[in-house]
Amino acid sequence: MSLLHEHGFPNVLFHQLDVQDLQSIEGLANFIQTRFGKLDILVNNAGASGVVVDEEGLRALNIDPASWLSGKATDMVQGVIKTTYEKAKECLDTNYYGVKNLTRALLPLLQRSTSGGRIVNVSSIRGELWRIPDEELRKELADVENLSEEKIDGFVEKFLDDLRNDELEVKGWSKMLPAYSVSKAMLNAYTRVVAKTHLNMCINCVHPGYVDTDLNWHTGTMTLEEGAQGSVMLALLPQGGPTGCYFDRTQVAQF
Ligand SMILES: NC(=O)c1ccc[n+]([C@@H]2O[C@H](COP(=O)([O-])OP(=O)(O)OC[C@H]3O[C@@H](n4cnc5c(N)ncnc54)[C@H](OP(=O)(O)O)[C@@H]3O)[C@@H](O)[C@H]2O)c1
């Protein structure tokens, strides 16, 4: 029995899903198709950090939340937070390709929603454009008119190549949680591309806040309830509500 059932939601159904596994995605899509024939809301929330962390070492640094969030702590954490190729790949396969593959499989069901489908992509302030050191990439990602899935995939593959060649810094990628930052910047760009071509839906991305979870090794300061507010608001947007936007919690923000 799950916690949701115990808390008075007996009609909640569960289904296995590994967003890195195409068969598992297909299994979920088939389940929803057979059981309901449509889908109203998709919240892409799964996330991976892309790093190996010395948690004790990180805690010992006692970094204040403002420095952590602004990026001021970037140099401080280099000794305790390491990007490996395997972790970076897992991060991009989950946070970017996982969202894309799941969304592609579920879009036909979302299109059958009688209330207009909703997609909420849970992103992060790490993906905001101003944090990307490479000016050219910043411009390309901001140019929504000319963005395409193929173009975004190309940026991701270029990142992985540069990581393999140990050239992240010289090639202008973020030094703070590089794979995670790229995955969320590309997720935001992908959100805008899908929103452009599905105008009858509300498709947005959201930074949930700095929440106390496993993902940030429990350095976050907000409660789970506070962290859920943005996603819930976007999942329940009225028809004709904003689409193709980025929210910092419940407020529209700059990409
Ligand atoms: N916490 C924050 O401060 C913060 C800030 C900005 C953005 N976010 C974003 O918020 C979202 C939720 O993260 P969280 O903070 O709640 O972290 P979390 O507690 O670590 O939750 C991450 C979830 O993703 C699931 N997951 C990972 N890989 C998966 C896969 N391949 N297939 C299916 N599920 C997978 C995990 O499932 P298992 O438990 O089964 O592994 C876990 O439930 C993420 O997208 C994260 O990037 C969080």
The ligand as an SDF file (V2000), in Angstrom:
LIG
                    3D

 48 52  0  0  0  0  0  0  0  0999 V2000
   15.3200   19.4500   -5.2900 N   0  0  0  0  0  0  0  0  0  0  0  0
   15.5820   20.6090   -5.8580 C   0  0  0  0  0  0  0  0  0  0  0  0
   16.0140   21.5660   -5.1890 O   0  0  0  0  0  0  0  0  0  0  0  0
   15.3930   20.7860   -7.3310 C   0  0  0  0  0  0  0  0  0  0  0  0
   15.7540   22.0050   -7.8840 C   0  0  0  0  0  0  0  0  0  0  0  0
   15.5710   22.1930   -9.2440 C   0  0  0  0  0  0  0  0  0  0  0  0
   15.0120   21.1980  -10.0060 C   0  0  0  0  0  0  0  0  0  0  0  0
   14.6700   20.0060   -9.4400 N   0  0  0  0  0  0  0  0  0  0  0  0
   14.0770   18.9870  -10.2950 C   0  0  0  0  0  0  0  0  0  0  0  0
   12.9530   18.4140   -9.6740 O   0  0  0  0  0  0  0  0  0  0  0  0
   12.7330   17.0890  -10.1720 C   0  0  0  0  0  0  0  0  0  0  0  0
   12.4950   16.1500   -9.0100 C   0  0  0  0  0  0  0  0  0  0  0  0
   13.7210   16.0290   -8.2910 O   0  0  0  0  0  0  0  0  0  0  0  0
   13.7950   15.8520   -6.7220 P   0  0  0  0  0  0  0  0  0  0  0  0
   14.4910   17.0380   -6.1770 O   0  0  0  0  0  0  0  0  0  0  0  0
   12.4540   15.4810   -6.1780 O   0  0  0  0  0  0  0  0  0  0  0  0
   14.8300   14.6710   -6.6350 O   0  0  0  0  0  0  0  0  0  0  0  0
   14.7050   13.1480   -6.1300 P   0  0  0  0  0  0  0  0  0  0  0  0
   14.0660   13.1200   -4.7970 O   0  0  0  0  0  0  0  0  0  0  0  0
   16.0630   12.5820   -6.3110 O   0  0  0  0  0  0  0  0  0  0  0  0
   13.6980   12.5550   -7.1790 O   0  0  0  0  0  0  0  0  0  0  0  0
   14.0840   12.1980   -8.4720 C   0  0  0  0  0  0  0  0  0  0  0  0
   13.1140   11.1780   -8.9520 C   0  0  0  0  0  0  0  0  0  0  0  0
   13.4350   10.8320  -10.2980 O   0  0  0  0  0  0  0  0  0  0  0  0
   13.2380    9.4560  -10.4180 C   0  0  0  0  0  0  0  0  0  0  0  0
   14.0580    8.9100  -11.5100 N   0  0  0  0  0  0  0  0  0  0  0  0
   15.4020    9.0170  -11.6970 C   0  0  0  0  0  0  0  0  0  0  0  0
   15.7710    8.3640  -12.8080 N   0  0  0  0  0  0  0  0  0  0  0  0
   14.6370    7.8290  -13.3410 C   0  0  0  0  0  0  0  0  0  0  0  0
   14.3520    7.0460  -14.4760 C   0  0  0  0  0  0  0  0  0  0  0  0
   15.3350    6.6610  -15.3280 N   0  0  0  0  0  0  0  0  0  0  0  0
   13.0750    6.6740  -14.7260 N   0  0  0  0  0  0  0  0  0  0  0  0
   12.0750    7.0430  -13.8950 C   0  0  0  0  0  0  0  0  0  0  0  0
   12.2850    7.7950  -12.7810 N   0  0  0  0  0  0  0  0  0  0  0  0
   13.5470    8.1720  -12.5140 C   0  0  0  0  0  0  0  0  0  0  0  0
   13.6870    8.8630   -9.0910 C   0  0  0  0  0  0  0  0  0  0  0  0
   13.0860    7.6090   -8.9450 O   0  0  0  0  0  0  0  0  0  0  0  0
   13.7310    6.5060   -7.9560 P   0  0  0  0  0  0  0  0  0  0  0  0
   13.5670    7.0780   -6.5990 O   0  0  0  0  0  0  0  0  0  0  0  0
   12.9050    5.2990   -8.2300 O   0  0  0  0  0  0  0  0  0  0  0  0
   15.1560    6.3920   -8.3560 O   0  0  0  0  0  0  0  0  0  0  0  0
   13.1340    9.8960   -8.1280 C   0  0  0  0  0  0  0  0  0  0  0  0
   11.8040    9.5830   -7.7670 O   0  0  0  0  0  0  0  0  0  0  0  0
   13.9700   16.7520  -11.0080 C   0  0  0  0  0  0  0  0  0  0  0  0
   13.6770   16.9090  -12.3780 O   0  0  0  0  0  0  0  0  0  0  0  0
   14.9920   17.7990  -10.5740 C   0  0  0  0  0  0  0  0  0  0  0  0
   15.9460   18.0720  -11.5690 O   0  0  0  0  0  0  0  0  0  0  0  0
   14.8520   19.7810   -8.1240 C   0  0  0  0  0  0  0  0  0  0  0  0
  1  2  1  0
  2  3  2  0
  2  4  1  0
  4  5  1  0
  4 48  2  0
  5  6  2  0
  6  7  1  0
  7  8  2  0
  8  9  1  0
  8 48  1  0
  9 10  1  0
  9 46  1  0
 10 11  1  0
 11 12  1  0
 11 44  1  0
 12 13  1  0
 13 14  1  0
 14 15  2  0
 14 16  1  0
 14 17  1  0
 17 18  1  0
 18 19  2  0
 18 20  1  0
 18 21  1  0
 21 22  1  0
 22 23  1  0
 23 24  1  0
 23 42  1  0
 24 25  1  0
 25 26  1  0
 25 36  1  0
 26 27  1  0
 26 35  1  0
 27 28  2  0
 28 29  1  0
 29 30  1  0
 29 35  2  0
 30 31  1  0
 30 32  2  0
 32 33  1  0
 33 34  2  0
 34 35  1  0
 36 37  1  0
 36 42  1  0
 37 38  1  0
 38 39  2  0
 38 40  1  0
 38 41  1  0
 42 43  1  0
 44 45  1  0
 44 46  1  0
 46 47  1  0
M  CHG  2   8   1  16  -1
M  END
$$$$
